[in-house]
């Protein structure tokens, strides 16, 4: 089997490690996989879970457990603390570590340095005929201008022929949730590399793990173009969301149902990726990626004339979305939060996963707490909300015990809840298109007070 190391066991690296370990050719496993993470509390927890055949994160994707059970019998997946010894025997190294973003100039330079230092350690260890594939989302030009000089210098210092060490870039494509694994292996992938040989090596590697028959690979002319593809893709999505926020305010003000309007528009294939109204934008990507091009312009290409006004305005608009939802609740309660019992349903930023990073629910939670409301948080997948520093309820409590029930995350679990009972005192807020049409109709029949984002009270 081919020895492969995956550097970083986050939401992308952990899933990729499992896919690689379960990849077969003529019923034989191809890769012997080593997952690597930091010698930290979180890193060691991930390492321990992988080594005990458990996924580090909670998700509703049943494929993950099935693959882990198969891998356990073969024994071709292990996890270790990242160090130089851990990767020296690998023929392929997959770099799946975060490029942390900050608006602060000092922190940006520190982030550049941290990523560069990790990459430097990898290059100081690699042997000839090794393929390095970077999956991280990076500012356009980062690899060519920041990492490639390190690559060349460290290999020359060790008298390693740099033509025989292959460097490629293929940004991750993953959607954690019920189709977690499928989103990686059955998804379109973009790649490029520093030369033609490296491109070929990268393409052949990706062909082993991606269903390229149905999802052909796309090769771009150079790595900078591939880096730009990811940031443009996420900038487009962020701007799409910001546009819908404008229309959400308009629809709620004049009394039309924006959700049904968008359903009608999405029937046209050219417009089927239009976003719906929501509580806000969360997670690791859309909250920062649209700002990476301006980081690239300022810190890599040193060009102050390049502006990304739409992207920056979209981020600003999206960051304010939870505030608007809070103001709707505030208006309905006539600003009387003290001693109100509120149930917040959903801590994760996204459905069917336990990821709470940059969750818009956190902004709402903090504002409600600041206004002296008594809040319980329910989430079927999150046990402890790190950012809010609070325990999360996993068993849904009785709605009768609350004054306000807020649906914030589109977990499938919430669609199984019956709203056929009479809730005369409770006020419900669906802030993320969580409830089904049947649940809405059931609530309406019982004269339940229910607010639907993009429509208003029904």
C-alpha positions in Angstrom: 0.0 0.0 0.0 1.0 3.6 -0.6 2.0 5.5 2.5 0.1 8.8 2.8 0.0 11.4 5.5 -2.9 13.8 6.1 -1.6 16.8 8.0 -4.6 18.2 10.0 -7.5 16.2 11.4 -10.2 18.9 11.3 -13.5 18.6 9.6 -11.8 18.1 6.2 -8.7 16.1 7.1 -10.5 13.6 9.3 -13.1 12.8 6.6 -10.4 12.6 3.9 -8.3 10.2 6.0 -11.3 7.8 6.2 -12.0 8.1 2.5 -8.3 7.4 1.7 -8.1 4.4 4.0 -11.3 2.9 2.5 -10.2 3.5 -1.2 -9.8 0.3 -3.1 -8.5 -0.9 -6.5 -9.7 -4.3 -7.6 -11.0 -4.9 -4.0 -7.6 -4.1 -2.5 -7.0 -1.1 -0.3 -4.6 1.4 -1.9 -3.4 3.6 1.0 -1.8 3.2 4.4 -3.0 6.4 6.0 -1.4 8.4 8.9 -3.5 11.3 10.2 -1.5 14.0 12.0 -2.5 16.7 14.4 -1.1 19.0 17.0 0.1 18.0 20.5 -2.7 19.9 22.1 -5.9 19.0 23.9 -8.1 19.2 20.8 -5.4 17.6 18.6 -4.9 14.7 21.0 -8.6 14.1 21.3 -8.9 13.8 17.6 -5.9 11.5 17.4 -7.4 9.3 20.2 -10.8 9.1 18.5 -9.3 8.1 15.1 -7.2 5.4 16.8 -10.2 4.0 18.5 -12.1 3.9 15.2 -14.4 6.8 16.1 -15.0 10.0 14.1 -13.8 13.1 15.9 -17.0 15.0 15.1 -20.7 14.3 15.4 -22.6 14.0 12.2 -25.6 12.2 10.8 -23.7 10.7 7.8 -24.1 6.9 8.3 -21.3 6.2 5.8 -18.6 7.3 8.2 -19.3 4.6 10.7 -19.6 2.0 8.0 -16.2 3.0 6.6 -14.6 3.1 10.0 -15.7 -0.4 10.7 -14.2 -1.7 7.5 -11.0 0.2 8.1 -10.7 -1.1 11.6 -10.5 -4.7 10.3 -7.8 -3.8 7.9 -5.8 -1.6 10.2 -4.6 0.9 7.6 -5.5 4.1 9.4 -3.7 5.5 12.4 -3.2 8.9 13.9 -0.2 10.5 15.5 1.1 13.8 16.7 2.6 15.9 13.9 6.4 15.9 13.7 9.2 15.4 11.2 9.5 11.7 11.8 5.8 11.1 11.3 5.8 12.0 7.6 9.3 11.0 6.4 8.1 7.6 5.0 5.1 9.0 3.1 4.9 9.1 -0.7 2.0 11.5 -0.6 1.4 14.3 1.9 -2.0 16.0 2.0 -1.9 19.3 3.8 -5.3 20.1 5.3 -4.6 22.7 8.0 -6.5 25.9 8.5 -5.2 29.2 7.2 -6.5 31.4 10.0 -7.7 34.8 9.0 -7.8 38.1 10.9 -8.4 41.7 9.9 -5.6 42.8 12.3 -2.4 43.4 10.3 -0.1 42.0 13.0 -2.2 38.8 13.3 -2.3 38.4 9.5 1.5 38.4 9.4 1.5 35.9 12.2 -0.9 33.7 10.3 1.3 33.8 7.2 4.3 32.9 9.4 2.5 30.0 11.2 1.3 28.4 8.0 4.7 28.9 6.3 6.5 27.3 9.3 4.3 24.2 9.2 4.9 23.9 5.4 8.7 24.4 6.0 8.7 21.4 8.4 7.1 19.2 5.8 9.6 20.2 3.1 12.5 19.7 5.5 11.5 16.0 5.7 10.2 15.0 2.3 12.1 12.6 0.0 12.4 12.6 -3.7 9.3 11.3 -5.6 7.0 12.7 -2.9 3.7 14.4 -3.9 2.6 17.3 -1.6 -1.0 18.3 -2.2 -2.3 21.4 -0.3 -6.0 21.5 0.3 -6.3 24.7 2.5 -8.2 27.7 1.3 -5.5 30.4 0.8 -5.2 34.0 -0.4 -4.5 33.9 -4.2 -0.7 34.0 -4.7 0.1 32.6 -1.3 1.7 29.4 -2.6 3.8 30.9 -5.4 4.9 33.9 -3.4 5.2 32.7 0.2 5.5 28.9 0.1 7.4 28.2 -3.1 10.5 30.1 -2.1 10.6 28.0 1.1 10.1 24.9 -1.0 13.0 25.6 -3.3 15.3 26.8 -0.5 14.8 23.9 1.8 15.2 21.3 -0.9 18.4 22.9 -2.3 19.8 23.1 1.2 19.4 19.3 1.5 20.6 18.7 -2.0 17.3 17.2 -3.0 16.4 17.5 -6.6 13.4 19.9 -6.5 12.2 18.5 -9.9 11.6 15.2 -8.1 9.4 16.6 -5.3 6.0 17.5 -6.6 3.9 20.3 -5.2 0.2 20.7 -6.1 -2.9 22.5 -5.0 -6.5 21.2 -4.9 -8.8 23.1 -2.6 -11.1 21.0 -0.4 -14.7 20.5 -1.4 -16.6 19.2 1.5 -20.1 19.7 2.9 -20.3 18.3 6.5 -23.7 16.9 7.3 -25.8 13.9 6.2 -23.8 13.6 2.9 -20.4 14.4 4.4 -18.4 11.6 2.7 -20.3 11.8 -0.5 -19.7 15.5 -0.9 -15.9 14.8 -1.1 -15.8 11.6 -3.3 -18.7 12.7 -5.5 -17.9 16.4 -6.2 -16.2 18.5 -8.8 -12.6 19.2 -8.0 -10.2 21.8 -9.2 -6.4 21.4 -9.2 -3.1 22.8 -10.4 0.6 22.5 -9.6 4.0 24.1 -10.0 4.8 22.2 -13.2 3.4 19.7 -15.7 4.8 16.6 -14.0 3.3 17.7 -10.6 -0.1 18.3 -12.4 -0.1 14.8 -13.7 0.8 13.3 -10.4 -1.9 15.3 -8.7 -4.5 14.3 -11.3 -3.7 10.6 -10.9 -4.0 10.8 -7.2 -7.3 12.6 -7.3 -8.6 10.1 -9.8 -8.1 7.4 -7.2 -10.4 9.0 -4.6 -12.9 11.1 -6.7 -15.7 9.8 -8.8 -14.2 11.5 -11.9 -16.6 9.6 -14.3 -19.5 11.7 -13.0 -17.5 14.6 -11.6 -14.6 15.3 -14.0 -11.6 17.1 -12.6 -10.8 20.7 -13.8 -7.1 21.6 -14.3 -6.3 25.3 -14.1 -3.2 26.9 -15.7 -1.4 27.6 -12.4 -1.8 27.4 -8.6 -2.7 31.1 -8.2 -5.7 30.6 -10.5 -6.8 27.6 -8.4 -6.5 29.5 -5.2 -8.6 32.3 -6.7 -11.2 29.8 -7.8 -12.0 28.9 -4.2 -12.1 32.4 -2.9 -14.3 33.6 -5.8 -16.7 30.6 -5.3 -17.2 31.5 -1.6 -17.4 35.2 -2.3 -20.2 34.6 -4.8 -22.1 32.6 -2.2 -21.6 35.3 0.5 -22.8 38.0 -1.9 -25.8 35.8 -2.8 -26.7 35.6 0.9 -26.3 39.3 1.4 -28.6 40.0 -1.6 -31.3 37.8 -0.1 -31.0 39.6 3.3 -32.1 42.8 1.5 -35.1 41.0 0.0 -35.9 39.4 3.3 -36.4 42.8 5.0 -38.5 43.9 2.0 -40.7 40.8 2.0 -41.4 40.9 5.8 -42.2 44.6 5.6 -44.7 44.5 2.8 -46.2 41.0 3.7 -45.1 38.7 1.0 -43.6 35.2 1.3 -40.1 35.3 0.0 -39.5 31.6 0.6 -42.2 30.7 -1.9 -41.0 33.3 -4.3 -37.5 31.8 -4.3 -39.0 28.3 -4.7 -40.7 29.5 -7.8 -37.5 31.1 -9.2 -35.3 28.1 -8.4 -37.4 26.0 -10.7 -35.5 27.6 -13.5 -32.2 25.6 -13.7 -30.1 28.7 -14.3 -31.2 30.1 -10.9 -31.4 27.0 -8.7 -28.5 28.1 -6.5 -30.3 31.1 -5.1 -30.1 31.3 -1.3 -33.0 31.4 1.1 -33.5 33.8 4.0 -31.7 32.8 7.2 -30.4 33.7 10.6 -26.9 34.4 9.4 -23.7 33.1 8.0 -21.5 30.8 10.1 -18.7 28.3 9.9 -15.1 28.6 8.9 -15.3 29.5 5.2 -18.0 32.0 4.2 -17.2 34.2 7.2 -13.7 34.9 6.0 -13.0 33.6 2.5 -14.4 36.7 0.7 -11.8 38.8 2.5 -8.9 36.7 1.3 -8.5 38.5 -2.1 -8.1 41.8 -0.4 -5.5 40.2 1.9 -3.8 38.9 -1.2 -3.8 42.3 -2.8 -2.4 44.1 0.3 0.1 41.6 1.7 1.2 39.5 -1.3 1.0 41.7 -4.4 1.3 45.0 -2.5 -1.3 46.7 -4.6 -3.5 49.1 -2.7 -5.6 50.0 -5.8 -7.3 46.6 -5.9 -10.6 46.7 -4.1 -13.2 44.1 -3.3 -16.1 46.3 -2.3 -18.9 43.8 -3.0 -17.2 41.0 -1.0 -16.5 43.3 1.9 -20.0 44.7 1.9 -21.4 41.2 1.8 -19.4 40.1 4.9 -20.6 43.3 6.7 -24.2 42.6 5.7 -24.1 38.9 6.7 -22.5 39.7 10.1 -25.5 41.9 10.9 -28.1 39.3 10.0 -28.5 37.8 13.6 -29.0 41.3 15.0 -32.0 41.8 12.8 -33.5 38.5 14.0 -32.9 39.6 17.6 -34.7 42.9 16.9 -37.7 41.1 15.6 -37.9 39.0 18.8 -37.3 42.2 20.9 -40.2 44.0 19.1 -42.5 41.1 19.7 -41.7 40.8 23.3 -41.9 44.6 23.7 -38.4 44.6 25.0 -39.4 42.6 28.1 -36.8 39.9 28.2 -36.2 39.7 32.0 -37.3 36.3 33.3 -38.5 35.2 29.9 -37.8 31.5 29.4 -36.4 30.9 25.9 -35.4 27.7 24.2 -32.9 28.1 21.4 -33.0 25.1 19.1 -29.7 24.8 17.3 -26.1 25.8 18.3 -24.3 24.4 15.3 -23.9 26.8 12.4 -25.0 24.1 9.9 -27.4 21.2 9.9 -26.4 17.6 10.6 -23.0 18.4 12.1 -21.7 19.6 15.5 -19.6 22.5 14.1 -20.3 25.6 16.1 -17.5 27.8 14.7 -18.8 31.3 14.0 -22.4 30.1 14.5 -24.9 33.0 14.0 -26.8 31.4 16.9 -24.0 32.6 19.2 -24.6 36.2 18.4 -28.3 35.7 19.1 -27.6 33.8 22.3 -25.3 36.5 23.7 -27.8 39.3 23.0 -30.6 37.4 24.7 -28.4 36.7 27.7 -27.3 40.3 27.8 -31.0 41.3 28.0 -31.5 39.0 31.1 -33.5 36.3 29.3 -33.3 32.7 30.8 -32.0 30.5 27.9 -31.8 26.8 27.4 -30.0 25.5 24.3 -31.0 22.4 22.5 -29.0 20.7 19.7 -29.2 17.0 18.8 -25.5 16.8 18.0 -23.7 19.4 20.1 -23.1 18.4 23.7 -21.1 21.4 25.0 -21.1 24.8 23.2 -17.4 25.9 23.5 -17.9 29.5 22.3 -20.9 30.1 24.6 -19.4 28.1 27.4 -22.6 26.4 28.2 -23.9 22.8 28.3 -26.4 21.9 25.5 -29.5 19.8 26.0 -29.7 16.8 23.6 -33.2 15.6 24.6 -35.8 18.1 23.5 -37.6 19.6 26.5 -41.4 20.3 26.6 -42.3 23.5 24.8 -44.9 24.3 27.4 -42.2 25.2 29.8 -41.0 28.1 27.6 -42.3 31.5 26.6 -40.3 31.6 23.4 -39.0 28.8 21.1 -36.4 29.8 18.5 -35.4 27.4 15.6 -32.0 28.4 14.4 -30.4 25.4 12.8 -31.9 23.2 10.1 -31.3 19.8 11.7 -33.6 17.2 10.3 -34.5 16.3 13.9 -36.6 19.5 14.2 -38.7 18.5 11.2 -40.0 15.5 13.1 -41.5 17.7 15.9 -45.3 17.9 16.0 -46.8 21.4 16.2 -50.4 20.1 16.3 -50.8 20.9 19.9 -52.2 24.2 21.0 -49.5 26.6 22.2 -51.5 29.7 23.2 -48.8 31.4 25.3 -45.7 30.4 23.4 -44.2 32.4 20.6 -42.3 30.5 17.9 -39.6 32.0 15.7 -38.3 30.0 12.6 -35.2 32.0 11.8 -33.6 29.6 9.3 -36.3 27.9 7.2 -36.2 25.0 9.6 -39.9 24.0 9.8 -41.7 22.1 7.0 -44.8 23.4 5.3 -46.9 20.9 7.2 -45.5 22.1 10.6 -46.3 25.6 9.6 -49.8 24.7 8.6 -50.4 22.7 11.8 -49.2 25.7 13.9 -51.5 28.0 11.9 -54.5 25.8 12.5 -53.9 26.0 16.2 -53.5 29.8 16.1 -49.9 29.4 17.4 -47.9 32.6 17.1 -45.2 31.7 14.6 -42.7 34.0 12.8 -41.2 32.7 9.6 -38.1 34.5 8.3 -38.8 35.9 4.9 -42.5 36.1 5.5 -43.3 37.4 9.0 -45.9 36.1 11.4 -48.4 33.6 10.1 
